[in-house]
Amino acid sequence: MGSLPDDIPQLAGLSFPFDVEVIDEAKVLLKTRYTRDDFAVDFIRSVTSKRRFVEAGLKLLDGDECPFCGTPFNSDAQKLIESYEAYAQGQEAKTVAALEPCIQALDSLHTSYGAFVESYQGRSSWLARLKPAFPALEAGELPSIPSTAEPNAAADSAVGALRDKIADISAVQDCRDVALLRNQLQDTQAFSRAAHLAWD
């Protein structure tokens, strides 16, 4: 292909390097039954939704005043802080903290995979248009890659399972869509490697 122009959109460097270890970790978390700590379910629900805010406040805590409004803590507030600190040391909080990055990573798939598909299809179209003018391109065929619909649906389902796990860490969640998503992403990575080899 030495006679080809330099600005042909080579697919080298176009890849979808999603870290499948995130999916593996999500699968382990989903299928593991964790025991609830000795706290009221109401307390757990109330702090889970505000965990980042509470933790930010506790990092700023210096003395017996609220770091946000400066109001002195009464005995009930002190007990609540102590309860949260005890909760944060338990399995519930640790499991939720492990689940949240998995959710964020899978939520980001919509954008990152969509951008990859758009870029791949754009380069594929350009190469297809160049074929009639450059016989050296005729031998190469680019593999087609999955559309965004299937990975997005599997990612949404996996995120739903992870959110259900946050709601009840003691329940084992269905991992089928997580496994399906892993296979789809591995296939996509294989497609991009094949394209790289075809046009390198």
N, CA, C and O of each residue as an XYZ file, in Angstrom:
800
protein
N       0.815     -1.202      0.000
C       0.000      0.000      0.000
C       0.853      1.258      0.000
O       0.379      2.321      0.401
N       2.127      1.158     -0.450
C       3.010      2.297     -0.416
C       2.554      3.438     -1.307
O       2.941      4.580     -1.061
N       1.731      3.178     -2.352
C       1.311      4.225     -3.263
C       0.096      4.994     -2.749
O      -0.371      5.927     -3.402
N      -0.400      4.616     -1.613
C      -1.590      5.287     -1.085
C      -1.215      6.636     -0.484
O      -0.113      6.799      0.040
N      -2.129      7.605     -0.557
C      -1.841      8.919      0.036
C      -1.724      8.825      1.556
O      -2.297      7.942      2.194
N      -0.959      9.769      2.114
C      -0.685      9.753      3.552
C      -1.925     10.031      4.400
O      -1.977      9.609      5.555
N      -2.917     10.723      3.861
C      -4.050     11.115      4.701
C      -5.204     10.105      4.692
O      -6.313     10.431      5.114
N      -4.946      8.873      4.211
C      -5.989      7.856      4.296
C      -6.262      7.561      5.775
O      -5.328      7.394      6.559
N      -7.528      7.496      6.149
C      -7.879      7.351      7.569
C      -7.584      5.953      8.092
O      -8.490      5.129      8.212
N      -6.345      5.687      8.398
C      -5.988      4.370      8.927
C      -6.731      4.112     10.234
O      -6.997      5.029     11.010
N      -7.056      2.858     10.453
C      -7.769      2.509     11.677
C      -6.815      2.176     12.825
O      -7.254      1.853     13.928
N      -5.522      2.255     12.563
C      -4.572      2.072     13.655
C      -4.829      3.160     14.684
O      -4.975      4.332     14.337
N      -4.882      2.774     15.934
C      -5.138      3.732     16.994
C      -6.610      3.911     17.294
O      -6.952      4.496     18.322
N      -7.489      3.432     16.438
C      -8.922      3.507     16.721
C      -9.309      2.218     17.426
O      -9.417      1.162     16.803
N      -9.513      2.316     18.708
C      -9.851      1.118     19.475
C     -10.847      1.489     20.557
O     -11.105      2.665     20.814
N     -11.394      0.477     21.178
C     -12.334      0.702     22.276
C     -11.777     -0.002     23.508
O     -12.125     -1.150     23.784
N     -10.912      0.688     24.246
C     -10.182      0.039     25.336
C     -10.911      0.042     26.664
O     -10.321      0.405     27.681
N     -12.177     -0.352     26.686
C     -12.913     -0.389     27.951
C     -12.300     -1.446     28.864
O     -11.977     -2.547     28.418
N     -12.146     -1.115     30.117
C     -11.534     -2.017     31.095
C     -12.568     -3.053     31.546
O     -13.445     -2.754     32.356
N     -12.452     -4.273     31.012
C     -13.433     -5.308     31.356
C     -13.303     -5.770     32.798
O     -14.175     -6.480     33.299
N     -12.225     -5.377     33.475
C     -12.109     -5.713     34.892
C     -13.216     -5.068     35.708
O     -13.624     -5.607     36.736
N     -13.710     -3.910     35.255
C     -14.837     -3.259     35.925
C     -16.056     -4.171     35.873
O     -16.788     -4.303     36.854
N     -16.266     -4.797     34.719
C     -17.397     -5.701     34.562
C     -17.216     -6.941     35.425
O     -18.167     -7.425     36.038
N     -15.987     -7.452     35.469
C     -15.716     -8.621     36.311
C     -15.972     -8.306     37.784
O     -16.526     -9.124     38.518
N     -15.563     -7.110     38.204
C     -15.794     -6.713     39.588
C     -17.285     -6.571     39.870
O     -17.769     -6.982     40.924
N     -18.010     -5.982     38.912
C     -19.455     -5.839     39.073
C     -20.117     -7.206     39.215
O     -21.011     -7.386     40.042
N     -19.682     -8.155     38.417
C     -20.261     -9.501     38.477
C     -20.043    -10.132     39.851
O     -20.962    -10.725     40.416
N     -18.827    -10.004     40.389
C     -18.540    -10.560     41.718
C     -19.422     -9.906     42.772
O     -19.991    -10.586     43.625
N     -19.532     -8.580     42.710
C     -20.350     -7.861     43.689
C     -21.820     -8.270     43.600
O     -22.494     -8.427     44.619
N     -22.306     -8.440     42.371
C     -23.717     -8.781     42.192
C     -24.060    -10.175     42.708
O     -25.139    -10.381     43.262
N     -23.161    -11.121     42.533
C     -23.504    -12.496     42.896
C     -23.100    -12.867     44.326
O     -23.346    -13.986     44.776
N     -22.473    -11.914     45.039
C     -22.069    -12.179     46.420
C     -23.150    -11.689     47.372
O     -23.667    -10.581     47.232
N     -23.478    -12.524     48.332
C     -24.477    -12.159     49.342
C     -23.748    -11.537     50.529
O     -23.021    -12.224     51.247
N     -23.943    -10.240     50.734
C     -23.331     -9.545     51.864
C     -24.360     -9.409     52.977
O     -25.547     -9.213     52.715
N     -23.911     -9.512     54.192
C     -24.854     -9.363     55.309
C     -25.001     -7.884     55.644
O     -24.053     -7.106     55.530
N     -26.201     -7.517     56.056
C     -26.441     -6.140     56.480
C     -25.846     -5.924     57.865
O     -25.805     -6.837     58.690
N     -25.386     -4.703     58.104
C     -24.864     -4.377     59.421
C     -26.021     -4.206     60.406
O     -27.190     -4.232     60.022
N     -25.680     -4.036     61.647
C     -26.699     -3.897     62.693
C     -27.201     -2.464     62.792
O     -27.108     -1.827     63.841
N     -27.727     -1.976     61.695
C     -28.316     -0.643     61.675
C     -29.723     -0.745     61.109
O     -30.044     -1.644     60.333
N     -30.545      0.202     61.523
C     -31.910      0.235     60.995
C     -31.862      0.480     59.495
O     -31.048      1.264     59.007
N     -32.748     -0.204     58.766
C     -32.804     -0.043     57.313
C     -33.073      1.410     56.952
O     -32.539      1.899     55.956
N     -33.889      2.115     57.737
C     -34.178      3.524     57.460
C     -32.906      4.365     57.508
O     -32.704      5.251     56.677
N     -32.048      4.078     58.494
C     -30.795      4.821     58.604
C     -29.934      4.573     57.378
O     -29.370      5.505     56.805
N     -29.836      3.303     56.978
C     -29.021      2.944     55.818
C     -29.531      3.650     54.569
O     -28.746      4.202     53.799
N     -30.836      3.634     54.370
C     -31.402      4.286     53.177
C     -31.149      5.787     53.199
O     -30.838      6.383     52.168
N     -31.281      6.391     54.360
C     -31.123      7.843     54.430
C     -29.668      8.261     54.186
O     -29.425      9.275     53.532
N     -28.706      7.502     54.698
C     -27.322      7.914     54.510
C     -26.768      7.504     53.157
O     -25.866      8.163     52.641
N     -27.285      6.431     52.568
C     -26.765      5.986     51.272
C     -26.961      7.051     50.207
O     -26.065      7.296     49.399
N     -28.123      7.684     50.202
C     -28.398      8.684     49.166
C     -27.606      9.972     49.372
O     -27.424     10.748     48.434
N     -27.129     10.202     50.613
C     -26.397     11.438     50.907
C     -24.957     11.151     51.295
O     -24.300     12.003     51.893
N     -24.458      9.977     50.968
C     -23.162      9.539     51.477
C     -22.031     10.501     51.123
O     -21.221     10.837     51.986
N     -21.963     10.941     49.891
C     -20.859     11.825     49.493
C     -20.907     13.144     50.255
O     -19.876     13.662     50.684
N     -22.106     13.678     50.417
C     -22.267     14.939     51.152
C     -21.848     14.762     52.609
O     -21.127     15.595     53.159
N     -22.303     13.674     53.231
C     -21.966     13.419     54.633
C     -20.465     13.228     54.794
O     -19.862     13.770     55.721
N     -19.859     12.455     53.891
C     -18.421     12.208     53.990
C     -17.618     13.486     53.788
O     -16.598     13.692     54.446
N     -18.077     14.350     52.874
C     -17.398     15.634     52.678
C     -17.452     16.458     53.955
O     -16.465     17.085     54.342
N     -18.619     16.454     54.613
C     -18.761     17.184     55.874
C     -17.880     16.618     56.964
O     -17.276     17.374     57.725
N     -17.794     15.299     57.054
C     -16.976     14.684     58.097
C     -15.486     14.978     57.888
O     -14.728     15.083     58.852
N     -15.074     15.109     56.630
C     -13.667     15.457     56.372
C     -13.355     16.872     56.847
O     -12.233     17.176     57.254
N     -14.377     17.735     56.785
C     -14.180     19.127     57.208
C     -14.385     19.306     58.708
O     -14.053     20.355     59.260
N     -14.923     18.303     59.358
C     -15.300     18.393     60.766
C     -14.087     18.688     61.638
O     -13.092     17.964     61.630
N     -14.206     19.760     62.378
C     -13.125     20.149     63.280
C     -13.777     20.773     64.510
O     -14.107     21.959     64.513
N     -13.956     19.975     65.542
C     -14.615     20.468     66.746
C     -16.056     20.025     66.816
O     -16.423     18.984     66.271
N     -16.872     20.813     67.487
C     -18.262     20.437     67.765
C     -19.257     21.304     67.010
O     -20.373     21.525     67.481
N     -18.854     21.800     65.828
C     -19.756     22.629     65.033
C     -19.932     22.029     63.647
O     -19.030     21.377     63.121
N     -21.104     22.257     63.061
C     -21.374     21.798     61.692
C     -20.424     22.523     60.739
O     -20.341     23.751     60.780
N     -19.705     21.792     59.880
C     -18.764     22.454     58.965
C     -19.459     23.280     57.888
O     -18.822     24.110     57.241
N     -20.758     23.063     57.689
C     -21.481     23.784     56.646
C     -22.161     25.053     57.156
O     -22.135     26.086     56.488
N     -22.777     24.971     58.358
C     -23.521     26.139     58.842
C     -22.955     26.719     60.138
O     -23.366     27.802     60.556
N     -22.021     26.017     60.777
C     -21.406     26.539     61.996
C     -22.225     26.363     63.251
O     -21.829     26.846     64.312
N     -23.355     25.687     63.164
C     -24.205     25.465     64.336
C     -23.561     24.426     65.257
O     -23.114     23.379     64.789
N     -23.510     24.708     66.563
C     -22.960     23.706     67.494
C     -23.826     22.439     67.489
O     -25.052     22.517     67.416
N     -23.180     21.285     67.566
C     -23.899     20.012     67.606
C     -24.511     19.795     68.981
O     -23.886     20.056     70.009
N     -25.752     19.312     68.976
C     -26.341     18.863     70.234
C     -26.049     17.374     70.396
O     -25.381     16.784     69.547
N     -26.536     16.760     71.466
C     -26.214     15.352     71.733
C     -26.789     14.431     70.661
O     -26.179     13.413     70.333
N     -27.960     14.776     70.110
C     -28.543     13.938     69.046
C     -27.675     13.965     67.793
O     -27.481     12.941     67.139
N     -27.156     15.143     67.466
C     -26.298     15.254     66.289
C     -25.006     14.469     66.507
O     -24.521     13.801     65.593
N     -24.454     14.548     67.707
C     -23.237     13.788     68.001
C     -23.484     12.290     67.858
O     -22.650     11.573     67.305
N     -24.629     11.813     68.355
C     -24.966     10.384     68.247
C     -25.107      9.975     66.783
O     -24.686      8.887     66.388
N     -25.706     10.862     65.980
C     -25.878     10.565     64.559
C     -24.520     10.452     63.868
O     -24.305      9.550     63.058
N     -23.613     11.363     64.186
C     -22.269     11.311     63.602
C     -21.569     10.015     64.006
O     -20.947      9.353     63.175
N     -21.674      9.664     65.268
C     -21.055      8.421     65.744
C     -21.656      7.209     65.042
O     -20.949      6.267     64.685
N     -22.974      7.249     64.852
C     -23.649      6.143     64.151
C     -23.155      6.036     62.718
O     -22.904      4.937     62.223
N     -23.013      7.195     62.041
C     -22.549      7.157     60.659
C     -21.117      6.643     60.589
O     -20.786      5.841     59.716
N     -20.269      7.097     61.501
C     -18.884      6.646     61.495
C     -18.802      5.133     61.710
O     -17.976      4.458     61.095
N     -19.656      4.610     62.581
C     -19.692      3.156     62.797
C     -20.206      2.451     61.543
O     -19.682      1.411     61.142
N     -21.241      3.033     60.929
C     -21.784      2.463     59.693
C     -20.724      2.418     58.599
O     -20.601      1.426     57.881
N     -19.952      3.514     58.478
C     -18.958      3.619     57.407
C     -17.869      2.559     57.532
O     -17.212      2.222     56.547
N     -17.679      2.041     58.727
C     -16.689      0.984     58.928
C     -17.237     -0.394     58.551
O     -16.476     -1.356     58.443
N     -18.536     -0.491     58.355
C     -19.174     -1.788     58.119
C     -19.233     -2.193     56.659
O     -18.857     -1.441     55.760
N     -19.722     -3.417     56.455
C     -19.782     -4.000     55.122
C     -20.720     -3.247     54.200
O     -20.460     -3.146     53.001
N     -21.803     -2.718     54.738
C     -22.787     -2.011     53.914
C     -22.130     -0.862     53.148
O     -22.241     -0.781     51.925
N     -21.455      0.012     53.863
C     -20.851      1.181     53.235
C     -19.726      0.775     52.290
O     -19.575      1.359     51.218
N     -18.945     -0.210     52.677
C     -17.838     -0.654     51.818
C     -18.361     -1.239     50.512
O     -17.777     -1.026     49.450
N     -19.457     -1.973     50.595
C     -20.033     -2.567     49.384
C     -20.596     -1.486     48.469
O     -20.388     -1.517     47.256
N     -21.311     -0.530     49.061
C     -21.862      0.579     48.269
C     -20.726      1.360     47.607
O     -20.825      1.739     46.440
N     -19.645      1.598     48.357
C     -18.507      2.335     47.805
C     -17.856      1.576     46.653
O     -17.314      2.198     45.739
N     -17.899      0.249     46.678
C     -17.339     -0.554     45.579
C     -18.274     -0.579     44.378
O     -17.818     -0.655     43.237
N     -19.582     -0.517     44.626
C     -20.563     -0.575     43.540
C     -20.625      0.725     42.741
O     -20.830      0.691     41.528
N     -20.454      1.851     43.392
C     -20.637      3.137     42.716
C     -19.692      3.353     41.526
O     -20.151      3.824     40.486
N     -18.387      3.029     41.628
C     -17.534      3.203     40.442
C     -17.939      2.297     39.275
O     -17.777      2.669     38.113
N     -18.460      1.118     39.583
C     -18.943      0.223     38.517
C     -20.118      0.867     37.785
O     -20.195      0.828     36.557
N     -21.029      1.458     38.553
C     -22.187      2.129     37.954
C     -21.723      3.283     37.073
O     -22.202      3.438     35.950
N     -20.796      4.094     37.575
C     -20.305      5.240     36.798
C     -19.641      4.789     35.499
O     -19.851      5.388     34.444
N     -18.840      3.730     35.584
C     -18.149      3.241     34.385
C     -19.145      2.728     33.349
O     -19.004      3.002     32.157
N     -20.149      1.986     33.803
C     -21.127      1.441     32.864
C     -22.044      2.529     32.316
O     -22.459      2.469     31.159
N     -22.362      3.529     33.148
C     -23.152      4.664     32.659
C     -22.421      5.410     31.545
O     -23.051      5.916     30.617
N     -21.098      5.479     31.637
C     -20.317      6.225     30.644
C     -20.210      5.492     29.307
O     -19.775      6.071     28.311
N     -20.605      4.222     29.286
C     -20.505      3.443     28.040
C     -21.336      4.037     26.907
O     -20.922      4.000     25.749
N     -22.493      4.579     27.231
C     -23.353      5.165     26.186
C     -22.568      6.174     25.356
O     -22.599      6.146     24.126
N     -21.875      7.054     26.042
C     -21.135      8.109     25.351
C     -19.901      7.562     24.653
O     -19.679      7.825     23.471
N     -19.091      6.793     25.394
C     -17.814      6.347     24.828
C     -18.007      5.355     23.683
O     -17.312      5.435     22.670
N     -18.947      4.422     23.841
C     -19.158      3.453     22.770
C     -19.801      4.126     21.552
O     -19.467      3.807     20.411
N     -20.722      5.055     21.804
C     -21.345      5.794     20.695
C     -20.319      6.575     19.895
O     -20.376      6.607     18.666
N     -19.372      7.213     20.596
C     -18.317      7.969     19.909
C     -17.411      7.035     19.110
O     -16.987      7.369     18.004
N     -17.115      5.856     19.677
C     -16.279      4.884     18.971
C     -16.963      4.405     17.691
O     -16.341      4.365     16.629
N     -18.244      4.043     17.792
C     -18.988      3.558     16.617
C     -19.035      4.637     15.536
O     -18.840      4.347     14.356
N     -19.292      5.871     15.941
C     -19.371      6.972     14.968
C     -18.028      7.165     14.258
O     -17.985      7.334     13.039
N     -16.947      7.140     15.014
C     -15.621      7.312     14.426
C     -15.267      6.149     13.507
O     -14.735      6.350     12.415
N     -15.562      4.943     13.951
C     -15.270      3.734     13.162
C     -16.039      3.760     11.840
O     -15.476      3.510     10.774
N     -17.344      4.070     11.932
C     -18.169      4.088     10.721
C     -17.731      5.197      9.766
O     -17.771      5.024      8.548
N     -17.313      6.336     10.322
C     -16.830      7.436      9.476
C     -15.587      7.034      8.705
O     -15.484      7.295      7.506
N     -14.645      6.400      9.387
C     -13.421      5.972      8.710
C     -13.709      4.850      7.717
O     -13.123      4.801      6.636
N     -14.608      3.957      8.090
C     -14.979      2.870      7.177
C     -15.585      3.416      5.892
O     -15.260      2.950      4.800
N     -16.470      4.412      6.024
C     -17.112      5.018      4.845
C     -16.082      5.697      3.950
O     -16.149      5.607      2.725
N     -15.140      6.371      4.575
C     -14.117      7.058      3.795
C     -13.267      6.040      3.030
O     -12.979      6.233      1.848
N     -12.874      4.975      3.691
C     -12.086      3.950      3.004
C     -12.890      3.314      1.867
O     -12.338      3.035      0.802
N     -14.182      3.084      2.083
C     -15.018      2.486      1.032
C     -15.090      3.410     -0.194
O     -15.095      2.942     -1.333
N     -15.145      4.723      0.054
C     -15.195      5.679     -1.061
C     -13.868      5.733     -1.813
O     -13.845      6.020     -3.010
N     -12.767      5.459     -1.122
C     -11.455      5.504     -1.759
C     -11.147      4.258     -2.596
O     -10.276      4.300     -3.465
N     -11.850      3.156     -2.344
C     -11.522      1.881     -2.997
C     -11.471      1.958     -4.526
O     -10.524      1.447     -5.122
N     -12.449      2.573     -5.171
C     -12.393      2.592     -6.646
C     -11.137      3.278     -7.198
O     -10.666      2.924     -8.279
N     -10.599      4.249     -6.471
C      -9.438      4.992     -6.963
C      -8.110      4.313     -6.634
O      -7.088      4.621     -7.248
N      -8.118      3.403     -5.679
C      -6.870      2.764     -5.234
C      -7.042      1.254     -5.188
O      -7.568      0.716     -4.214
N      -6.603      0.570     -6.231
C      -6.750     -0.888     -6.281
C      -6.131     -1.590     -5.080
O      -6.569     -2.681     -4.715
N      -5.132     -0.992     -4.465
C      -4.495     -1.640     -3.309
C      -5.476     -1.777     -2.145
O      -5.275     -2.616     -1.267
N      -6.523     -0.971     -2.128
C      -7.517     -1.054     -1.049
C      -8.553     -2.144     -1.284
O      -9.254     -2.544     -0.354
N      -8.657     -2.629     -2.521
C      -9.714     -3.579     -2.860
C      -9.641     -4.864     -2.044
O     -10.671     -5.468     -1.741
N      -8.432     -5.283     -1.687
C      -8.287     -6.564     -0.979
C      -8.795     -6.499      0.454
O      -9.219     -7.515      1.003
N      -8.761     -5.336      1.058
C      -9.124     -5.229      2.479
C     -10.612     -5.051      2.697
O     -11.261     -4.269      2.003
N     -11.139     -5.765      3.642
C     -12.537     -5.594      4.047
C     -12.565     -5.276      5.535
O     -11.978     -5.997      6.342
N     -13.235     -4.216      5.888
C     -13.357     -3.871      7.298
C     -14.471     -4.688      7.948
O     -15.554     -4.816      7.376
N     -14.222     -5.236      9.124
C     -15.297     -5.951      9.809
C     -16.352     -4.965     10.278
O     -16.039     -3.821     10.610
N     -17.594     -5.405     10.306
C     -18.642     -4.545     10.848
C     -18.630     -4.694     12.367
O     -18.266     -5.746     12.893
N     -19.025     -3.646     13.057
C     -19.054     -3.704     14.523
C     -20.491     -3.589     15.001
O     -21.344     -3.063     14.286
N     -20.768     -4.077     16.208
C     -22.137     -3.997     16.721
C     -22.589     -2.546     16.850
O     -21.786     -1.655     17.129
N     -23.883     -2.324     16.642
C     -24.436     -0.981     16.827
C     -24.452     -0.669     18.323
O     -24.110     -1.513     19.151
N     -24.851      0.542     18.648
C     -24.877      0.947     20.057
C     -26.035      0.331     20.829
O     -25.994      0.277     22.058
N     -27.070     -0.135     20.127
C     -28.300     -0.564     20.808
C     -28.062     -1.707     21.799
O     -28.506     -1.633     22.945
N     -27.367     -2.759     21.365
C     -27.208     -3.924     22.247
C     -26.324     -3.640     23.455
O     -26.723     -3.951     24.577
N     -25.131     -3.058     23.271
C     -24.331     -2.735     24.457
C     -25.024     -1.752     25.403
O     -24.910     -1.880     26.622
N     -25.740     -0.772     24.846
C     -26.448      0.180     25.704
C     -27.521     -0.511     26.527
O     -27.671     -0.232     27.717
N     -28.270     -1.412     25.900
C     -29.326     -2.128     26.628
C     -28.728     -3.009     27.726
O     -29.244     -3.058     28.843
N     -27.637     -3.702     27.400
C     -26.987     -4.562     28.398
C     -26.404     -3.717     29.527
O     -26.496     -4.098     30.694
N     -25.806     -2.579     29.193
C     -25.239     -1.696     30.225
C     -26.327     -1.147     31.126
O     -26.150     -1.085     32.343
N     -27.462     -0.742     30.540
C     -28.579     -0.234     31.343
C     -29.096     -1.299     32.306
O     -29.377     -1.017     33.471
N     -29.216     -2.513     31.807
C     -29.682     -3.603     32.649
C     -28.690     -3.894     33.773
O     -29.088     -4.133     34.913
N     -27.392     -3.873     33.444
C     -26.360     -4.112     34.462
C     -26.383     -3.014     35.516
O     -26.250     -3.298     36.706
N     -26.550     -1.774     35.098
C     -26.632     -0.665     36.054
C     -27.852     -0.831     36.952
O     -27.782     -0.574     38.154
N     -28.975     -1.262     36.367
C     -30.167     -1.512     37.175
C     -29.911     -2.566     38.244
O     -30.342     -2.414     39.387
N     -29.210     -3.634     37.876
C     -28.886     -4.690     38.838
C     -27.965     -4.164     39.931
O     -28.121     -4.522     41.099
N     -27.006     -3.318     39.560
C     -26.093     -2.739     40.548
C     -26.839     -1.810     41.503
O     -26.544     -1.780     42.698
N     -27.796     -1.058     40.985
C     -28.594     -0.184     41.861
C     -29.473     -1.025     42.801
O     -29.660     -0.669     43.964
N     -30.001     -2.125     42.298
C     -30.768     -3.029     43.165
C     -29.873     -3.605     44.261
O     -30.314     -3.815     45.391
N     -28.632     -3.852     43.917
C     -27.678     -4.374     44.899
C     -27.413     -3.344     45.992
O     -27.295     -3.696     47.166
N     -27.321     -2.071     45.606
C     -27.137     -1.019     46.607
C     -28.331     -0.981     47.554
O     -28.177     -0.790     48.760
N     -29.523     -1.166     46.990
C     -30.728     -1.149     47.828
C     -30.756     -2.309     48.812
O     -31.289     -2.172     49.913
N     -30.191     -3.448     48.429
C     -30.165     -4.610     49.336
C     -28.923     -5.435     49.034
O     -28.932     -6.282     48.141
N     -27.855     -5.181     49.784
C     -26.590     -5.863     49.505
C     -26.646     -7.343     49.846
O     -25.776     -8.108     49.431
N     -27.660     -7.752     50.596
C     -27.742     -9.168     50.959
C     -28.363    -10.021     49.858
O     -28.304    -11.249     49.912
N     -28.959     -9.371     48.860
C     -29.621    -10.107     47.777
C     -28.645    -10.392     46.640
O     -27.869     -9.524     46.242
N     -28.695    -11.609     46.129
C     -27.899    -11.968     44.950
C     -28.650    -11.475     43.714
O     -29.842    -11.739     43.558
N     -27.946    -10.758     42.838
C     -28.575    -10.197     41.640
C     -28.198    -11.009     40.401
O     -27.161    -11.671     40.356
N     -29.063    -10.937     39.410
C     -28.850    -11.631     38.137
C     -27.653    -11.014     37.399
O     -27.586     -9.798     37.223
N     -26.725    -11.850     36.978
C     -25.492    -11.385     36.313
C     -25.491    -11.629     34.808
O     -24.481    -11.375     34.152
N     -26.592    -12.114     34.245
C     -26.576    -12.483     32.829
C     -26.252    -11.306     31.919
O     -25.467    -11.443     30.980
N     -26.850    -10.151     32.191
C     -26.596     -8.998     31.324
C     -25.184     -8.459     31.494
O     -24.615     -7.900     30.557
N     -24.616     -8.625     32.686
C     -23.226     -8.213     32.897
C     -22.304     -9.097     32.046
O     -21.380     -8.605     31.399
N     -22.573    -10.407     32.061
C     -21.769    -11.340     31.249
C     -21.965    -11.059     29.753
O     -21.008    -11.104     28.979
N     -23.200    -10.771     29.355
C     -23.489    -10.445     27.954
C     -22.727     -9.186     27.527
O     -22.140     -9.140     26.446
N     -22.744     -8.183     28.378
C     -22.038     -6.936     28.075
C     -20.543     -7.191     27.935
O     -19.901     -6.641     27.040
N     -19.993     -8.006     28.796
C     -18.564     -8.327     28.727
C     -18.229     -8.958     27.377
O     -17.238     -8.594     26.744
N     -19.062     -9.906     26.939
C     -18.838    -10.559     25.640
C     -18.934     -9.562     24.494
O     -18.129     -9.599     23.564
N     -19.922     -8.668     24.561
C     -20.094     -7.677     23.502
C     -18.885     -6.749     23.412
O     -18.422     -6.428     22.318
N     -18.383     -6.326     24.558
C     -17.232     -5.417     24.546
C     -15.967     -6.125     24.085
O     -15.142     -5.533     23.391
N     -15.810     -7.379     24.463
C     -14.662     -8.141     23.972
C     -14.745     -8.333     22.463
O     -13.731     -8.251     21.771
N     -15.949     -8.589     21.946
C     -16.131     -8.702     20.498
C     -15.752     -7.395     19.801
O     -15.097     -7.405     18.758
N     -16.168     -6.279     20.383
C     -15.855     -4.979     19.799
C     -14.348     -4.740     19.783
O     -13.798     -4.245     18.799
N     -13.697     -5.093     20.874
C     -12.243     -4.941     20.909
C     -11.580     -5.827     19.857
O     -10.589     -5.428     19.244
N     -12.123     -7.027     19.646
C     -11.588     -7.922     18.611
C     -11.819     -7.339     17.218
O     -10.938     -7.420     16.362
N     -13.005     -6.747     16.979
C     -13.291     -6.110     15.687
C     -12.296     -4.991     15.411
O     -11.762     -4.875     14.308
N     -12.053     -4.164     16.433
C     -11.145     -3.036     16.203
C      -9.720     -3.518     15.965
O      -8.991     -2.911     15.181
N      -9.304     -4.608     16.632
C      -7.971     -5.165     16.371
C      -7.892     -5.724     14.948
O      -6.881     -5.562     14.266
N      -8.968     -6.384     14.508
C      -9.000     -6.933     13.150
C      -8.922     -5.818     12.110
O      -8.245     -5.952     11.091
N      -9.618     -4.723     12.379
C      -9.574     -3.596     11.450
C      -8.177     -2.998     11.402
O      -7.677     -2.627     10.340
N      -7.566     -2.915     12.557
C      -6.196     -2.394     12.623
C      -5.252     -3.245     11.775
O      -4.433     -2.717     11.024
N      -5.376     -4.558     11.903
C      -4.509     -5.453     11.146
C      -4.796     -5.392      9.644
O      -3.887     -5.501      8.821
N      -6.068     -5.216      9.305
C      -6.435     -5.195      7.885
C      -5.878     -3.984      7.159
O      -5.597     -4.044      5.962
N      -5.719     -2.884      7.887
C      -5.314     -1.656      7.202
C      -4.011     -1.097      7.708
O      -3.665      0.037      7.380
N      -3.288     -1.846      8.484
C      -2.021     -1.340      9.036
C      -0.973     -1.278      7.928
O       0.165     -0.880      8.177
